[in-house]
Amino acid sequence: MKNLIYLNCLLFLFAGCKDEPEQIPSYLRIEPFTVDAQGNASWHKLTEGWLYVNGEYLGAYTLPAEVPILADGDAKIWVYPGVKENGINVTPNIYPILTRWEGTNVALTPGEIKSVQPNTKYDLAANFPFGISRGDFDGGSSIVLENRDNDPATSFSLTTDGAFNGKCILMEVDTAHTFMEVATEKVSGLPNTGAPEVWLEMHYKCDIPFLLYLIYSYGGDESTQAVYQFNVSEEWNKIYLNLTQSITATQALNYRLFYRAVLPKDNNGNYPQLKGAVRIDNIRITHL
């Protein structure tokens, strides 16, 4: 009797361990985003897609990407546009200012590849305190800029020379005039509670590093807070900077963007290069 019980237990265990047929995945190929906005995708740097299938989050993927999915038949696909927050590879994030792409009834078939081309645009609720196009410096109304270095021999210029598109800000330094500082006009009313987030979009190109600060005030004297140091970029680059933490920490009434270019020295105090140039274009502060 004991042997029979033992045998029945073994049969039960073996039955429970019997391999189930392996499910064949469907494959979803996600192409890079297209963008319905000025400059289209060429003005943006949307590096990731954050994928949801039938309401389930399946991860963030560098685009283009081919993703295996255990699903069969019509599926609801959401892809959120993602960027490198503050230009850092290890901090990808959904960019909340642009809309997600929604695909309904996307037919998935096990063993087959289904390609989708996500599209995005600025959210209708997005605010642009400087205006959406004043920061490209190409129209009749541009962001007002101020030379802040107190050196009458130097001044920024708006030029087509080497610009990303149309005109750009050009800041030039040399061994006789080793730094230049430029500030934008004031912007007020930015959200300061942490939600919604406040972002800065911009293009830049530089053969020397340069710095970005926020100048902020409570109605009287101004203070500055360091935000970001830009490294050398010989080609035009797009960056998305999250200003939320700086604004939440300062709780000021108004802010200016403040750019500072300094001709660098080596460890011996010498100038490795005799001059340097910084170009900036398409400045957009934005929030929902």
Residue pairs with C-beta under 8 A, 6 or more apart in sequence:
23 70
23 110
24 110
24 111
25 68
25 69
25 70
25 110
25 111
26 68
26 69
26 70
26 71
26 72
26 108
26 109
26 110
26 111
26 112
26 114
27 66
27 67
27 68
27 69
27 111
27 112
27 113
27 114
28 51
28 53
28 66
28 67
28 69
28 77
28 106
28 108
28 113
28 114
28 115
28 116
29 64
29 65
29 66
29 67
29 113
29 114
29 115
29 116
30 49
30 51
30 61
30 63
30 64
30 65
30 66
30 67
30 79
30 116
30 118
31 63
31 64
31 115
31 116
31 117
31 118
32 41
32 46
32 63
32 64
33 41
33 44
33 46
33 49
33 63
33 79
33 81
33 101
33 118
33 119
33 120
34 40
34 41
34 117
34 118
34 119
34 120
35 41
35 43
35 44
35 46
35 98
35 119
35 120
35 121
36 119
36 120
36 121
37 43
37 44
37 121
37 122
38 132
38 133
38 136
39 165
39 282
43 165
43 203
43 238
43 282
44 238
45 83
45 84
45 237
45 238
45 239
45 240
46 63
46 81
46 82
46 83
46 95
46 98
46 120
47 62
47 63
47 82
47 83
47 84
47 92
48 60
48 61
48 62
48 63
48 81
48 82
48 83
48 92
49 60
49 61
49 63
49 65
49 79
49 80
49 81
49 82
49 118
50 57
50 59
50 60
50 79
50 80
50 81
50 82
50 94
51 57
51 58
51 59
51 60
51 61
51 67
51 77
51 78
51 79
52 58
52 77
52 78
52 79
52 80
53 69
53 71
53 75
53 76
53 77
53 78
54 71
54 75
54 76
55 76
58 67
58 69
59 67
60 82
60 92
61 67
66 113
69 75
69 108
71 108
72 108
72 109
72 110
73 107
73 108
74 104
74 105
74 106
74 107
74 108
75 105
75 106
75 107
75 108
76 102
76 103
76 104
76 105
76 106
77 101
77 102
77 103
77 104
77 106
77 116
78 100
78 101
78 102
78 103
79 100
79 101
79 103
79 116
79 118
80 94
80 95
80 100
80 101
81 94
81 95
81 98
81 99
81 100
81 101
81 118
81 120
82 92
82 93
82 94
82 95
83 92
83 93
83 95
83 240
84 91
84 92
84 93
84 240
85 91
85 92
85 93
85 240
85 242
86 228
86 239
86 240
86 241
86 242
87 228
87 237
87 239
87 240
87 241
93 242
95 199
95 240
96 123
96 196
96 197
96 199
96 288
97 122
97 123
97 126
97 199
97 286
97 287
97 288
98 120
98 121
98 122
98 123
99 120
99 121
99 122
99 123
100 120
101 116
101 118
101 119
101 120
103 116
103 118
106 114
106 116
107 114
108 114
122 132
122 286
123 288
125 288
126 286
126 287
126 288
127 286
127 287
127 288
128 284
128 285
128 286
129 187
129 188
129 189
129 190
129 285
129 286
130 143
130 184
130 185
130 187
130 283
130 284
130 285
131 141
131 143
132 284
133 139
134 141
134 142
134 143
135 142
135 143
135 202
135 281
135 282
135 283
135 284
136 142
136 165
136 166
136 167
136 281
136 282
137 143
137 158
137 166
137 167
137 168
137 169
137 281
138 165
138 166
138 167
142 158
143 184
143 185
143 283
144 184
144 185
145 156
145 169
145 182
145 183
145 184
145 185
146 182
146 183
146 184
146 185
147 154
147 155
147 156
147 180
147 181
147 182
148 181
148 182
148 183
148 258
149 179
149 180
149 181
151 177
151 180
153 176
153 177
154 172
154 173
154 177
154 180
156 169
156 170
156 171
156 180
156 182
157 169
157 170
158 167
158 168
158 169
158 170
159 167
159 168
159 170
160 166
160 167
160 168
161 170
162 168
162 170
162 205
162 277
162 279
163 279
163 281
164 203
164 205
164 236
164 279
164 281
164 282
165 281
165 282
167 281
168 203
168 279
168 280
168 281
169 182
169 259
169 278
169 279
169 280
169 281
170 277
170 278
170 279
171 180
171 182
171 210
171 259
171 261
171 277
171 278
171 279
171 280
172 180
172 275
172 276
172 277
172 278
173 179
173 180
173 208
173 261
173 262
173 263
173 275
173 276
173 277
174 263
174 274
174 275
174 276
175 263
175 271
175 274
175 275
178 262
178 263
179 260
179 261
179 262
179 263
180 260
180 261
181 258
181 259
181 260
181 261
182 258
182 259
183 215
183 256
183 257
183 258
183 259
184 256
184 257
184 258
184 283
185 256
186 254
186 255
186 256
187 254
187 255
187 256
187 285
188 253
188 254
188 255
190 198
190 243
190 247
190 255
190 285
190 287
191 197
191 198
191 247
191 287
192 247
192 248
192 250
192 251
192 252
193 248
194 244
194 248
196 287
196 288
197 242
197 244
197 287
197 288
198 242
198 243
198 244
198 247
198 285
198 286
198 287
199 240
199 241
199 242
199 243
199 244
199 285
199 286
199 287
200 240
200 241
200 243
200 257
200 283
200 284
200 285
200 286
201 238
201 239
201 240
201 241
201 282
201 283
201 284
201 286
202 238
202 239
202 241
202 280
202 281
202 282
202 283
202 284
203 236
203 237
203 238
203 239
203 280
203 281
203 282
204 210
204 230
204 233
204 236
204 237
204 239
204 278
204 279
204 280
204 281
205 233
205 234
205 235
205 236
205 237
205 278
205 279
206 230
206 232
206 233
206 261
206 276
206 277
206 278
206 279
207 232
207 234
207 273
207 276
207 277
208 232
208 261
208 262
208 263
208 264
208 273
208 276
208 277
208 278
209 229
209 230
209 231
209 232
209 262
209 264
210 229
210 230
210 259
210 260
210 261
210 262
210 278
211 226
211 228
211 229
211 230
211 259
211 260
211 261
211 262
212 226
212 227
212 228
212 229
212 230
212 241
212 257
212 258
212 259
212 260
213 224
213 225
213 226
213 227
213 257
213 258
213 259
213 260
214 224
214 225
214 227
214 243
214 246
214 247
214 250
214 255
214 256
214 257
214 258
215 222
215 223
215 224
215 255
215 256
215 257
215 258
216 222
216 223
216 224
216 225
216 250
216 252
216 254
216 255
216 256
217 223
217 252
217 253
217 254
218 252
218 253
219 253
223 250
224 258
225 246
225 249
225 250
227 241
227 243
227 246
228 241
230 239
230 278
236 279
236 281
243 285
247 255
257 283
257 285
259 278
259 280
261 276
261 278
263 271
263 273
263 275
263 276
264 271
264 272
264 273
264 276
265 271
265 272
266 272
